[in-house]
Amino acid sequence: MQQVLLVIHVLIAVALIGVILIQRSEGGGLGIGGGGGGGLVSIRGQANLLTRLTAGLAAAFMVTSIVLAIMAGAHRAGSAIVVEQPAPAAPTAPASPTAPAAPAGTAPATPSVPTTE
């Protein structure tokens, strides 16, 4: 379902781009739909048709965008910002401090003090 809606969304986007490009702007633009005075549809009628078609395609684009966003959010599991760590099974007591071991070997030397004679 999501892939079908995505394809429709892309087709609407391409159609919207095409309709916008063929509209006549004040500067001329592409003006593909322009032409001479004699035609099947008058310039005013053509502008009105293109304006309505643009509005309809824009509304369809927005609707498909919202539906796709809702569908994408439905597949996600809720997640927390802060992940809590599980509590340890049994707290361990800290080991009792032991006295530092005496260095093996000779006793510490006595400091020598210089004597003045």
N, CA, C and O of each residue as an XYZ file, in Angstrom:
468
protein
N       0.826     -1.190      0.000
C       0.000      0.000      0.000
C       0.876      1.263      0.000
O       0.599      2.238     -0.698
N       1.941      1.206      0.808
C       2.809      2.374      0.914
C       3.550      2.615     -0.403
O       3.755      3.764     -0.796
N       3.949      1.551     -1.080
C       4.656      1.715     -2.346
C       3.728      2.298     -3.420
O       4.150      3.130     -4.223
N       2.481      1.864     -3.429
C       1.516      2.386     -4.400
C       1.294      3.876     -4.158
O       1.279      4.671     -5.098
N       1.125      4.244     -2.902
C       0.919      5.647     -2.566
C       2.159      6.480     -2.889
O       2.041      7.637     -3.293
N       3.329      5.906     -2.716
C       4.564      6.613     -3.050
C       4.670      6.864     -4.554
O       5.106      7.936     -4.975
N       4.275      5.885     -5.362
C       4.294      6.059     -6.822
C       3.295      7.138     -7.226
O       3.597      7.975     -8.077
N       2.115      7.126     -6.626
C       1.115      8.163     -6.915
C       1.653      9.533     -6.513
O       1.453     10.516     -7.226
N       2.323      9.595     -5.393
C       2.904     10.848     -4.903
C       3.930     11.396     -5.895
O       3.944     12.595     -6.175
N       4.774     10.536     -6.416
C       5.785     10.965     -7.390
C       5.119     11.424     -8.685
O       5.538     12.419     -9.276
N       4.086     10.707     -9.131
C       3.384     11.119    -10.347
C       2.710     12.482    -10.173
O       2.717     13.305    -11.088
N       2.135     12.712     -9.005
C       1.524     14.015     -8.731
C       2.587     15.106     -8.741
O       2.350     16.198     -9.258
N       3.758     14.818     -8.173
C       4.837     15.804     -8.145
C       5.306     16.145     -9.556
O       5.541     17.313     -9.864
N       5.442     15.154    -10.402
C       5.878     15.397    -11.780
C       4.808     16.185    -12.533
O       5.132     17.108    -13.280
N       3.540     15.830    -12.344
C       2.457     16.554    -13.001
C       2.399     18.002    -12.512
O       2.156     18.919    -13.296
N       2.621     18.197    -11.222
C       2.609     19.551    -10.660
C       3.729     20.392    -11.256
O       3.524     21.566    -11.565
N       4.895     19.810    -11.417
C       6.012     20.530    -12.036
C       5.668     20.889    -13.480
O       5.924     22.008    -13.924
N       5.093     19.948    -14.202
C       4.724     20.210    -15.595
C       3.687     21.304    -15.732
O       3.812     22.174    -16.594
N       2.659     21.271    -14.890
C       1.601     22.283    -14.968
C       2.144     23.654    -14.605
O       1.764     24.654    -15.213
N       3.016     23.708    -13.635
C       3.595     25.006    -13.250
C       4.466     25.561    -14.382
O       4.461     26.765    -14.637
N       5.201     24.696    -15.049
C       6.085     25.172    -16.111
C       5.331     25.651    -17.344
O       5.833     26.526    -18.048
N       4.154     25.120    -17.635
C       3.448     25.563    -18.844
C       2.588     26.798    -18.600
O       2.029     27.362    -19.540
N       2.482     27.219    -17.353
C       1.708     28.430    -17.086
C       2.455     29.649    -17.610
O       3.685     29.704    -17.610
N       1.683     30.605    -18.049
C       2.265     31.835    -18.572
C       2.486     32.787    -17.404
O       1.558     33.114    -16.664
N       3.731     33.224    -17.253
C       4.032     34.177    -16.194
C       4.115     35.569    -16.810
O       4.002     35.731    -18.025
N       4.312     36.560    -15.964
C       4.400     37.920    -16.481
C       5.635     38.106    -17.338
O       5.622     38.890    -18.286
N       6.697     37.395    -17.016
C       7.920     37.509    -17.785
C       7.926     36.620    -19.009
O       8.881     36.660    -19.785
N       6.920     35.840    -19.204
C       6.863     34.951    -20.351
C       7.076     33.515    -19.944
O       6.313     32.643    -20.359
N       8.101     33.236    -19.137
C       8.386     31.880    -18.679
C       8.545     30.951    -19.869
O       9.015     31.370    -20.927
N       8.166     29.723    -19.708
C       8.175     28.797    -20.834
C       6.992     29.093    -21.742
O       7.114     29.056    -22.967
N       5.854     29.385    -21.141
C       4.691     29.784    -21.917
C       4.330     28.816    -23.013
O       3.928     29.237    -24.098
N       4.462     27.541    -22.761
C       4.189     26.538    -23.783
C       2.722     26.581    -24.200
O       2.389     26.385    -25.369
N       1.866     26.837    -23.240
C       0.440     26.828    -23.539
C      -0.045     28.095    -24.194
O      -1.237     28.210    -24.478
N       0.827     29.056    -24.449
C       0.441     30.361    -24.989
C      -0.105     30.252    -26.395
O      -1.123     29.592    -26.605
N       0.518     30.856    -27.330
C       0.077     30.753    -28.711
C      -0.690     31.983    -29.143
O      -0.748     32.986    -28.432
N      -1.268     31.886    -30.308
C      -1.988     33.015    -30.890
C      -3.364     33.196    -30.273
O      -3.743     32.495    -29.334
N      -4.102     34.150    -30.822
C      -5.423     34.465    -30.305
C      -6.447     33.401    -30.654
O      -7.371     33.176    -29.872
N      -6.322     32.735    -31.798
C      -7.322     31.749    -32.212
C      -6.945     30.381    -31.726
O      -5.909     29.843    -32.117
N      -7.767     29.808    -30.882
C      -7.484     28.487    -30.368
C      -8.742     27.886    -29.790
O      -9.800     28.517    -29.777
N      -8.625     26.698    -29.327
C      -9.778     26.013    -28.761
C     -10.204     26.647    -27.442
O     -11.396     26.769    -27.161
N      -9.224     27.052    -26.632
C      -9.511     27.646    -25.342
C      -8.895     29.035    -25.329
O      -7.764     29.213    -25.780
N      -9.618     30.015    -24.821
C      -9.073     31.368    -24.761
C      -7.956     31.422    -23.721
O      -7.816     30.511    -22.906
N      -7.169     32.483    -23.753
C      -6.040     32.625    -22.827
C      -6.548     32.722    -21.401
O      -5.966     32.132    -20.490
N      -7.637     33.469    -21.199
C      -8.195     33.605    -19.858
C      -8.735     32.258    -19.364
O      -8.530     31.899    -18.204
N      -9.407     31.530    -20.218
C      -9.936     30.214    -19.829
C      -8.815     29.217    -19.554
O      -8.911     28.384    -18.652
N      -7.756     29.318    -20.346
C      -6.618     28.433    -20.143
C      -5.923     28.745    -18.823
O      -5.534     27.828    -18.100
N      -5.764     30.015    -18.501
C      -5.136     30.392    -17.241
C      -5.981     29.929    -16.070
O      -5.448     29.454    -15.067
N      -7.293     30.062    -16.187
C      -8.190     29.621    -15.127
C      -8.090     28.110    -14.946
O      -8.059     27.624    -13.815
N      -8.040     27.360    -16.052
C      -7.924     25.901    -15.986
C      -6.600     25.490    -15.353
O      -6.574     24.605    -14.498
N      -5.507     26.117    -15.760
C      -4.197     25.769    -15.211
C      -4.098     26.136    -13.737
O      -3.466     25.419    -12.961
N      -4.717     27.247    -13.345
C      -4.705     27.642    -11.939
C      -5.457     26.631    -11.093
O      -4.986     26.236    -10.026
N      -6.604     26.218    -11.557
C      -7.385     25.218    -10.813
C      -6.678     23.872    -10.783
O      -6.689     23.179     -9.766
N      -6.062     23.505    -11.908
C      -5.333     22.236    -11.956
C      -4.133     22.271    -11.007
O      -3.842     21.278    -10.341
N      -3.441     23.400    -10.942
C      -2.308     23.549    -10.019
C      -2.770     23.434     -8.575
O      -2.132     22.763     -7.764
N      -3.876     24.090     -8.256
C      -4.401     24.030     -6.886
C      -4.817     22.609     -6.523
O      -4.560     22.151     -5.410
N      -5.450     21.919     -7.443
C      -5.866     20.531     -7.179
C      -4.679     19.598     -7.000
O      -4.667     18.763     -6.096
N      -3.678     19.744     -7.866
C      -2.485     18.906     -7.745
C      -1.715     19.228     -6.465
O      -1.169     18.327     -5.828
N      -1.668     20.506     -6.084
C      -0.976     20.876     -4.844
C      -1.694     20.288     -3.633
O      -1.051     19.811     -2.698
N      -3.022     20.322     -3.649
C      -3.790     19.734     -2.543
C      -3.580     18.220     -2.482
O      -3.420     17.656     -1.399
N      -3.581     17.569     -3.638
C      -3.346     16.120     -3.665
C      -1.940     15.788     -3.191
O      -1.734     14.786     -2.506
N      -0.972     16.624     -3.551
C       0.414     16.412     -3.114
C       0.512     16.516     -1.590
O       1.181     15.703     -0.952
N      -0.150     17.511     -1.012
C      -0.113     17.680      0.440
C      -0.796     16.501      1.146
O      -0.300     16.012      2.162
N      -1.917     16.053      0.614
C      -2.631     14.932      1.236
C      -1.778     13.672      1.191
O      -1.659     12.967      2.193
N      -1.185     13.384      0.035
C      -0.351     12.175     -0.044
C       0.888     12.305      0.840
O       1.360     11.307      1.385
N       1.417     13.510      0.989
C       2.564     13.706      1.877
C       2.194     13.379      3.318
O       2.935     12.688      4.018
N       1.043     13.879      3.756
C       0.609     13.635      5.137
C       0.313     12.164      5.366
O       0.678     11.608      6.402
N      -0.345     11.531      4.405
C      -0.665     10.101      4.552
C       0.614      9.268      4.581
O       0.720      8.328      5.368
N       1.580      9.600      3.738
C       2.851      8.861      3.753
C       3.586      9.055      5.072
O       4.201      8.119      5.583
N       3.528     10.254      5.623
C       4.186     10.503      6.912
C       3.518      9.712      8.024
O       4.198      9.170      8.896
N       2.203      9.641      8.002
C       1.479      8.860      9.014
C       1.802      7.374      8.865
O       2.009      6.675      9.857
N       1.842      6.902      7.635
C       2.148      5.482      7.410
C       3.575      5.152      7.825
O       3.825      4.062      8.338
N       4.504      6.055      7.618
C       5.889      5.807      8.015
C       6.019      5.793      9.529
O       6.808      5.020     10.072
N       5.261      6.632     10.219
C       5.319      6.677     11.675
C       4.619      5.514     12.333
O       4.910      5.199     13.487
N       3.700      4.863     11.632
C       2.956      3.746     12.217
C       3.835      2.513     12.381
O       3.558      1.665     13.230
N       4.879      2.404     11.588
C       5.737      1.216     11.649
C       6.805      1.317     12.729
O       7.488      0.331     13.007
N       6.964      2.462     13.332
C       8.009      2.633     14.345
C       7.480      2.277     15.717
O       6.326      2.543     16.052
N       8.335      1.680     16.485
C       8.002      1.403     17.880
C       8.356      2.634     18.698
O       9.288      3.365     18.363
N       7.615      2.859     19.761
C       7.900      4.003     20.608
C       9.275      3.868     21.242
O       9.645      2.796     21.721
N      10.009      4.929     21.244
C      11.337      4.876     21.845
C      11.475      6.038     22.812
O      10.952      7.129     22.587
N      12.181      5.780     23.874
C      12.394      6.808     24.885
C      13.667      7.584     24.567
O      14.580      7.067     23.924
N      13.711      8.804     25.016
C      14.905      9.607     24.808
C      16.029      9.091     25.701
O      17.176      8.983     25.267
N      15.691      8.775     26.951
C      16.682      8.263     27.895
C      16.433      6.770     28.052
O      15.345      6.344     28.437
N      17.448      5.994     27.750
C      17.337      4.548     27.885
C      17.826      4.177     29.276
O      18.969      4.454     29.641
N      16.956      3.552     30.041
C      17.324      3.185     31.409
C      18.058      1.851     31.405
O      17.689      0.923     30.686
N      19.110      1.775     32.228
C      19.871      0.554     32.362
C      19.158     -0.357     33.352
O      18.621      0.129     34.347
N      19.138     -1.652     33.111
C      18.514     -2.542     34.084
C      19.336     -2.589     35.370
O      20.564     -2.507     35.346
N      18.631     -2.725     36.490
C      19.303     -2.768     37.792
C      20.082     -4.076     37.913
O      19.635     -5.109     37.416
N      21.256     -4.040     38.577
C      22.012     -5.291     38.741
C      21.226     -6.271     39.616
O      20.432     -5.865     40.465
N      21.459     -7.547     39.398
C      20.701     -8.583     40.103
C      20.933     -8.517     41.616
O      19.971     -8.475     42.382
N      22.166     -8.508     42.044
C      22.461     -8.451     43.477
C      23.628     -7.502     43.670
O      24.675     -7.673     43.045
N      23.460     -6.489     44.541
C      24.588     -5.584     44.744
C      25.715     -6.302     45.472
O      25.482     -7.081     46.397
N      26.901     -6.033     45.050
C      28.056     -6.672     45.682
C      28.635     -5.724     46.713
O      28.684     -4.512     46.505
N      29.077     -6.296     47.837
C      29.682     -5.497     48.898
C      31.109     -5.149     48.498
O      31.803     -5.977     47.908
N      31.552     -3.939     48.811
C      32.927     -3.596     48.447
C      33.916     -4.421     49.263
O      33.660     -4.747     50.422
N      35.014     -4.743     48.666
C      36.035     -5.537     49.350
C      36.645     -4.709     50.474
O      36.806     -3.494     50.355
N      36.979     -5.389     51.569
C      37.574     -4.671     52.697
C      38.990     -4.257     52.326
O      39.718     -5.022     51.694
N      39.382     -3.048     52.717
C      40.722     -2.590     52.338
C      41.789     -3.400     53.061
O      41.637     -3.755     54.230
N      42.825     -3.671     52.374
C      43.945     -4.420     52.952
C      45.128     -3.471     53.086
O      45.248     -2.483     52.361
N      45.982     -3.796     54.021
C      47.183     -2.984     54.244
C      48.151     -3.231     53.112
O      48.219     -4.343     52.587
N      48.901     -2.216     52.726
C      49.865     -2.430     51.656
C      50.964     -3.392     52.116
O      51.377     -3.409     53.275
N      51.392     -4.155     51.185
C      52.427     -5.135     51.492
C      53.766     -4.440     51.679
O      54.082     -3.472     50.987
N      54.556     -4.954     52.635
C      55.889     -4.409     52.882
C      56.818     -4.861     51.775
O      56.714     -5.994     51.304
N      57.721     -3.999     51.354
C      58.628     -4.417     50.291
C      59.553     -5.529     50.784
O      60.034     -5.526     51.917
N      59.765     -6.424     49.927
C      60.649     -7.532     50.278
C      62.098     -7.063     50.164
O      62.429     -6.244     49.307
N      62.921     -7.568     50.999
C      64.321     -7.201     50.914
C      64.791     -6.541     52.193
O      64.376     -6.936     53.282
N      65.648     -5.546     52.077
C      66.269     -4.897     53.235
C      65.366     -3.828     53.805
O      64.423     -3.368     53.162
N      65.680     -3.446     55.026
C      64.927     -2.397     55.691
C      65.272     -1.078     55.047
O      66.317     -0.963     54.407
N      64.418     -0.071     55.199
C      64.723      1.204     54.566
C      65.972      1.833     55.178
O      66.233      1.725     56.376
N      66.700      2.466     54.340
C      67.943      3.102     54.784
C      67.617      4.346     55.581
O      66.616      5.018     55.331
N      68.490      4.652     56.564
C      68.298      5.864     57.346
C      68.851      7.021     56.548
O      69.899      6.910     55.911
N      68.163      8.094     56.587
C      68.662      9.219     55.801
C      69.977      9.728     56.379
O      70.167      9.787     57.594
N      70.841     10.079     55.507
C      72.130     10.602     55.966
C      72.046     12.114     56.044
O      71.580     12.790     55.127
N      72.516     12.617     57.177
C      72.510     14.045     57.395
C      73.952     14.512     57.341
O      74.814     13.940     58.007
N      74.217     15.519     56.575
C      75.609     15.969     56.535
C      76.024     16.570     57.881
O      75.281     17.342     58.488
N      77.166     16.217     58.312
C      77.664     16.742     59.571
C      78.756     17.732     59.280
O      79.530     17.586     58.334
N      78.799     18.710     60.091
C      79.864     19.699     59.926
C      80.870     19.493     61.046
O      80.484     19.438     62.214
N      82.065     19.386     60.739
C      83.081     19.151     61.766
C      84.001     20.270     61.900
O      84.913     20.224     62.725
